[in-house]
Amino acid sequence: MPSPSVTALAAAARLVSPQRITDDLDRLLEVLPERICDALASPFSRDQLLEVVLDLGRAPEARYPGRAQLLDQQPIDRADLAAVVQRLGTFGGDNRAGIERTLHRISAIRNRGGEVVGLTCRVGRAVFGTVEMVRDLLDSGQSLLLMGRPGVGKTTALREIARVLADDLERRVVVIDTSNEIAGDGDIPHPAIGRARRMQVARPELQHQVMIEAVENHMPEVIVIDEIGTELEAQAARTIAERGVMLVATAHGNELANLIKNPTLADLIGGIQSVTLGDEEARRRGCQKTVLERCADPTFPLAVEMHSRSRWLVHRDVARTVDQQLRGQPVRPQVRELGSDGLLRLNDPEPGPTGPTSPRMPRRGLVAAAAGRPALAPVPLPDPELLPPHRRSPPPAPAAPPLRLYCCGVSPQLLEQVVRSRQLPVQRASQLEEADAVLSLRQQLGREPQVRSQALERHVPILVIKADTLPQIQRGVERLLRRRAGDRDSAAAAPGPAGAPDDAHGAMEECRLAVEQVVLPQGRPVELLPRSLSVRRIQADQVDGYGLRSAEFGSGELRRLRVFPP
C-alpha cells in the first residue's frame, strides 16, 4: 500500500507480463569450495540468494533479503580463498572480477600487503518484466535516473531498460559498463542487454572519459550508466544531455533528497545555490532572506526512487520536486506498485498547494509565525450542505471525451508513444469520418487532397506539422487539445457575435477565396470578417496550410484575421 504521506486521488491498474528470471547460479557455485556448494544444493537455499560472503577465519555466510544464514561451521582458510581466486578472471582496479558470459560479480577485500582476505560473491540475475514499471517513461525520450538502496534491483532494472530501448524501441544504445556488472564479464556482452552495445572501462576513474568518448565516436541515441558517483561523471552526464542524447543511469542515494544534500551529485538535479532575497520578497514568501534555490535545469527530468522491487516512486517533474523540497513544501510523487496478482497499480497523489501557503491558512498567519508572533487560527470552512443554494459550488463538469485524431502521414507508433508518455486523452481514428481533428504532415497533405476536401466538408480542423518526429507530434497534439478546450470555453461564454453559432464552413470558404483570388495572385493583404475564437483558429491553420502568415486585429466581437502575401 502507498505510504501514509501520499494520498491517492486517482488509482489505475494494468496487467503486466509475468517476470522471468535467469541467474546461471550453477556457474557461480562451480568456483566456490565444495562444502559451500553442498550447503546451497537445495532449491530453497538458492531462492532469492543475494550473495555469498567468504571471510578469512570466519564461517561462510549466505545472505538473503532481510536475513543471513551460516553455510558451514568450519571457517574459511587461505587455501579456500586461493582456490576461488584461481578459478576467476583477473581482478580490475576496482577489486572486482567476474565469470565470463554471466552477470555474477566477485569483489575482493585485501590486507595491507595486497593479499585477498575476503570475497563477496554477488549473484547476478537477468529479470525480464521489471521494465513494465516505467515503460511509459522510456517512450517519452527524456533522461531517467534510478535511485535506491543497495540490493533493491537498480542494476537489474537498468539492464532490462537497455534491452527494451535497443530491441523494442530500436534505439542506438551504448552501455558504459565500468565493472562489467551490467553486461557480464568477458568481451562478449550478456544477452540480457539485447542489441545494445557495451563499452568497458579500464579503470573506474576513467568512466567520465568513456562516457564522452561514446557520444563522440559511436553516435548513440541512448547512453546507459551504472552508479554515477563523482563530480566529473555528473559533469559528463550534463554534457551528454545537452547534446540531445537520452541518459538512463543510477546514482548513489536512496531518494531525491539525498542528491539535494550531496554537493558532488547535486548537478544531476539542477544544482543548489544560496540566494539572498529582498525584504519584500522575503515577507511575501514568509521565510528568511537567505534561501536555497535550484540554479539550473536538471540533467535528469525524470527520477525513480526504488523502495523495493515491487514499489517505486516516480517523479515526473524533477525540477518541480526539487523546488518544492527547497521551499519546505510536501512532495507527492506517483506511487507504482506491482501486486502479487500481476497488476501494476498507479496511485496519483492529490494536488497540493502550489505556493508557500496552505488554502486553509491565511498568508498573514504564516508571516506572523515567521516573525515570531502568534499566528492566526485556521479559518474553518463551512459545510457545503448548510450553505444556501445560490452560494453552493456548482457540481464538477463531466470529463471531456478523448480527442479522436486522424493521422495523415504521421507515424501511428510515434503518436502512441506521445499519448502514452504524456498520458493525453487522445484516441487514433481509423477513418476521417470518425475524427474530431486531423494531424498531417505538410507534404503528405499535398499528396492526398481528398483529406483536405473531406475535412472541409465535415468541418474537421486540420493541423499541419513539418516533420514526423516526437517533439513535433507532441506539440501538435497538445495544441489541438488546447484548441478544443478553448472551443468549449468560447461556446459556453459567447457562441457568436449575435448569440448564434458561427458559420465555420462559410468562414473557411471565405478564407480560401481571399487567399486564392487576392492574396496569392495580386500580392495584397486581406482582412476577413470578424469571427469567434474557434473559427479564427481554424482560419489561421488554413492560412498556414498555404504557407502564408496571418495575424489577429481588432477587439471583442470585431476580432478578425488578416492574411499577408508571401
N, C-alpha and C positions, 0 to 999 in steps of 0.2 A: 504494500500500500504506500502511497505517497507520504512523505514526511508531514507532520502537523503544520509545518511552516508554509506549506503550499496547499492552497485551497483550490480545488479544481472546479472551474465553471463549466468546462466542456470536456468530455472524455470520448475518445474514439478508439476503436479496436479493429485490428485487421489480422487475418490469419497469415502467419509466415511459414515458410517451409521448414521442416524439422532440421535440427542441426546434425551434421555428420562430422565425426572426429576421427582423425588418423594421427597416431603418435609414434609408430615404429619403436615401441618400447623395448622389444627384444634386442634391437641393435644397441641400445644403451646398456641393457643388462649384460651383454656379452663382454663389456670392458670392465665390469665390476668383479670383485672377488666372488668365488663360487658360493660361499656360505650366504652372501647377501642375495645372490640370485635365487637361492633356495628359499630364503625368507620372503621373497616377493613373487613366488611362483603362483600363488592363488589369485584368481581374478579379483577377489575382494580387496586384497592388499594393493593391487595395481590401480583400482578405480580412484580417480581424482588425485593420483600421486603427483605432487608438485616437484619435489627434489629429494635427492639422497645426499646426506652430509657425511663425509668421511674426515674425521679429525684425528691426528696422531695422538695415541694414548687414550682415546675415548671410544665408547661403543658406537657403532654406526647407527644412524638415525634416518628414518623416513618421515617426510613432512607432508601433511595434507592440509586442506583449508581448515584453519581453526584448531589443528591438533598436530601432535608429533608422536612417533612410535619408535621404540628401540627395535632394531632388527636382530641384534646378537649381543650376548653378554661379553664376548671376547673383544677387547679393544683393538683398534686399528694400529698396526705397526708400520715401520718404514717399508718393509717388503710389500705390503698391500698397496701402499701409495705408489711405489715404484712400478709395480706391475700394471696399475691403471694408467699411469703416465706413459708407459711404453706402448700401450695399445692405442693411444690417442694421437692426434695430429700435433703439429707444433703449436705451442702457446704463443700468442701475439703479445704486443706491447701492453695490452690491457689485461694480461694474465688470463686470457680465455682461449679455450680450444673447443673443437667440435668433432663430430663424426660425419664423414663425408656423405652427402646426399640425405642428411637428416637435419632436423631442427633442434636437436639436443645441444645444450651448452654446458661445458665443464669449466668452472672457474677455480683458480688455484690461490691458496694462501701460502706465502713464503716467509721463511725466517730471515734474519738479517744477513745470513750468508747466501740467500737466494735459493735455498732448498725448499721443496714443496712439503709443507707440514699439514695441509688440509685441502680438501676438494669439495666443491659444491656442484653436484651433478643435477642440472635443471632439466626437467622433461619438457621437450618442445612438441607442441601439438598444432596440427593444422585443423582448425574448426571451420566448417563450411555452414553458413547460415547466420552468423552474427551480424553480417553487414546489413541485414534487413532492418536493424535498429536505426540506421542512419542512411538508408538508400536514397531517400528524398533529398538529403543534404548533398550527396555526391552529384545529383543531377543539376544542382544549382551552379556548379563550376567555381564556387568560392572556396578559399582555403579553409581547412578544417584542422583544429587542434584537439588532441585527445589527452586527458589528464586522469590520474588515478593512482592509488597506492600500488606498490609492487605486488605482482601476482594477481591483479584483478583482470588481466587479459588485454592490456593495451597493445602489445606486440602481436598477439593473435588476431585482434581486430584489424590492425594495420596491414597485416599480411593478406587478409581476405579483401580488404579495401583495394589494395594494389591489384589483385586478381580481377575484381569486378570492373575496375576502371579500365584495365587493359583488355580484357576479353569481352565483357558485356557492352561497355560503352565505347570500346575501340579507341581509347586514347593512347597517346605515346607516353608510357610511364617508365620512369627510371627510379630504381630503389637505391638509396645511399645506405649501404649495409656495412656499418662500421665494425661490428663484432660478429658478422655473419649470423646474426640471430634471426633476421627476417627471412632470408632465403637459404639458410643452412650452410654448412661447411663445404669446402671444395670449390672447384672452378665452375661446376655446373649448378645453377640455382635449383632449388627445390620446386617441384611442380605446383606447390601451393600458391605461388605468385603468378601463375598463368604465363601470359606472353610478356609480362613486364620484364624490362632489362635490369640487371643488377650491376652496380659499381661498388667494388670493395675498397676499403680504406686501409692503407698500410699501417698508419698509427692513429690512435684516437684524436690526437691534437691536430690532425690534418683534415678532419671532417669538413670544416668550413670551406677549405680549398677545393675539395672534391665536389661539394655542392655547387660552387661557382663553375667548376670545370664541366659538370654535367650540363648546365644551361648553355655554356658557350660552345661545346663540342658536339652535343647529341640532340639538340632541338627538342627537348621533351615538352609535352603539354602538362604533365603532372610529375612532381617530384615527391617521393615518399621518404621520410626521415624518421629514424627512431632515436629518441632521447636527445633533444636539444638542451644542452646544459651549460654552455659557455656564452659569453658576450659576443665573441666572434661568430659563433654559429647563429645567434639571434640576429646579428647584423647581416649575415649572409642570407638568412631567410627573408629579411625585408628587401634586400636587393633582388632576390629571385621573384618575390611577389610583385615588385614594382615593374618587372619586365613582363608581366602578364602571364606568368606560369602559376598554375594551381599547386598549392602545397598541402600535403597531408602529413602530419607529424605528431609525435608525442613529446611531452615536456615534463621535467621534474616538478612535481607539485600535485597535491591531491585535488585541488579545486582552483577556481579562478582567483580567489582571494589570495592564494599563496603567490601567484605571479605578481600581483599588485605590490606585495611586500618584498619581493625579490628584486633588488636593483639590477641584477645581472640579466634577468629574463623579462623585465618589465616592458621592454621594447616590443615584445611579441603581442602585447595587448594595447599598444599605443604609447607606452612610456608615461611616467608620472613626473610632474614638476610642481614646485611650490609657487603660488601666485598670491600677490598682495592685492586685496580688493579696496576700492574706495569706501568711504564711510557710508554713502548712500546704498551702494550695492551690498555691503555687509549687513546693514539694517534690513534691507529687503529680503535677504536670504535668512536672516536671523542666526548668523554664525560669526566666527572670529574673522579678523581682517586677513589673516594668512591661512589659505586653504590649499589642498592638493587637488590638482586637475590633470586630466589627460592631455598630453601635448601633441599627439599625432593620431592618425587613423591606425587601427590595429593591423598588424600583419595578417592575423587570422580573424576574419569577420565572424566565423562560426567556431564554437567551442563545445566540447562534450566532457562532462565530469562522469567518470565511470565509478559509481559507488559499489557496484557488484557486477557480476557477469550478466545479470538479468535486469538491472536497474540503472538507467543512465539519465542524467540531467542535461538538457540541451539548451544552450544559449544561442538563439538565432540572431542576436544583435549584440556582439561583444562590446562595441563602443557604448551602447546604452547601458549595458550591465555594469561596466567599469564606472561610468559616470554616476550611476545610482549608488554604487558602493562607496565611492569617494564622498558623496553627499550624505551618507548615512541613511539612505533610503533602502527599504527591503527589496531584495532581488527575488524575482519569481520566475525561474526557468521552467521550461516544459519538462515534465517527467514522463519517461518512457520505460515501461515495464513489460518484460516478456514472461507470461504466466506459464504454468506447467501444462496448460491446455493448448499451448502453441499460439495463443493470441497475443499480439503486441498492442498494449493499451497506451494511448497518448492522452495525458492529462494536462490540459492547458490551464495555466494559472488565471486567477481573476485579475483584471486590470487594477493596478494600484494608483495612487495619486502621482501625477507627473511632476509636481513641484515639491518644495520642501515642506509644504503644509498639508495637513490632512483635511478632507472635506468636512469633518465634524469638529475641527478645532480652528477658531478664528486666528488669522495671522498675528494679530496683536497679542494673543496669548503666547505664541511661540516667541515673539520678540521680547515680551516681558520676562519669560522664563530664561531666555539667553542673557538678559541683563541682570538677572539675579532677583527680579521682583516676582511676587506670586502671580501665577498665570491664571487667566480666567477659566472657569469651569467649562467643559464642553457643553454646547447647547444641544439638548435632546431634540431629536426630530419627531414631529407628531405622527401619530398613526394615520396612514392614508385613508383608512376606512372611516375615521372620525371627521375628516375634512368635508366641507360642503362640496356638492358635485362640481361647481364651477372652479374649485381650487385643486381638484384631484388631477394628477398627471394622466395624460392620455395613455391608453394601452400601447405597448410596443408594436411597431409596424411589423407585419409579416415579412419574413426574409424573402428577398428577391429571388426569382428562379435563376438558374445558371444561364450565362450568355451562350447561346448556340452559335458557333463560329464556323463558317465555311472557308476552307483554305484553297487558294488559287496559286499554285506554285510553291507553297510553304510546306516544309517537311513536317508530316504528322508526328514523327518521332521527336523533333525539336519542340513542337508545340506541346506534346505530352510532358516533356521534361520541364518546360516553363510552368505549366499548370501544376504539376506535382511538386516542384521545388518551392513555388511561391504560394501554393495552396489557394489558387484562384478559382472562383466559381464559374468555370468555363467548360463547355462540352463541345466536342467537334461534331459538326453536322455533315452528313454524307451527301446531302442534296441541298442546293441553294434554296429550294422551296421551304426547307425546314429551318433556315438560318435567320438569326437576328442581325448579323453583320457579316461582312466579307473581309478577310485579311489576304492581301495579294501582293506578290512581287510586281514591281513596276513593269519589267519586261514581259512577264507571263500574262499580265492583263492585256497587253497589246496583242499577244498571240491568241487570246480567247475573247474576242469582242462580244460573244454571246453572254458571257458572265456579266459584263457591264450592262448590256441591254436588259437582261433578266432582273438584275438588281435595281435598275431604274424603274422597271415596270412594277416591281413589288415594294418599292420604297425601302430597300435594304441598303444601309450605308456601306461604303467601301473605304477601307483604309489601306493605303499603298505604302509598302516599306521597300527600302533599297536593296537589302541583302537578306539571304536566308541564314541568319545567324541568331544565336541565343539572345544577345542583347537587343537586336532589332525586333525580334518577335516579342520579347518581354515588354519592351516599351510600347509596341503596337497594341498588345492585348490590354495592358494597363490603361492606355489611352481610350480604348473602346469601352472599358468598364467605367472610367470616369465620365465619359460622354453619356453612357446610359444612366448613370446616377444623376447627372445634370439634367437629362431629359425628364426624368421623373420629378425632379425638383421644380423645373420650369413648368411642367404640365400641371403640377399641383398649385403653383403660385400664380402663373399668368399664362394660360394656354395660347393666347394670341393677342394682337393689338386691339381687336374688337371683342374679345371674350370668346371667340370661336377658334377651333383648331386651325393651325397654319397649314397651307397647301404645300406640302413638301414636294409633290410631283411637279406642280406648276413652278415652284421656285427653282428646281433643278433644270427644268426646260428653259426658264428664263436665263439661268446661268450659262447653259450650253449655247443658246443663240447669241448671247452677248460675247462669248469667247470666240465662237466660230465666225461670226459676221462682222464684229467690230474690233475686238482686241487683237486677234491674230492677223487678219488681212489689212487693217488700217493702222495698227500700232498705237491705238488710243486707249486710255484707261476708261473703264465703265463702272458707274455706281449702280448696284442692284437695288431693288425695292427693300424697304425695312422688313425684317423677318424676326422670328423668335430665335432664341439662343440655339436650340437644337437644329433648326433649319439652317442657320448661318454656319454651323459646324459642318453640315452636310455639303453646303455650297463650297466651303473652304477646302474640303477634301476633293471635291470635284475639280476645283481650280488647280489644286496640287497635282491631280492626275494629268493635266495638260502641261505640267512643268512650268506653271506660271506662279506669280506671287500675288497675295491678297492681303488686305488689312481692313479692320473694322473702323467705322466712323459714326459719329452721332451718339446720342444718349437716350436711355429709356426706350419708349416704343418706336423711336426713329432710328434705332441702331441698325446699321446696314453694312454691306460688304462692298469694297471697291477692288476691282480686278485690274492689275497692272500689266502692260505688254512686256514681252521678253526683253 
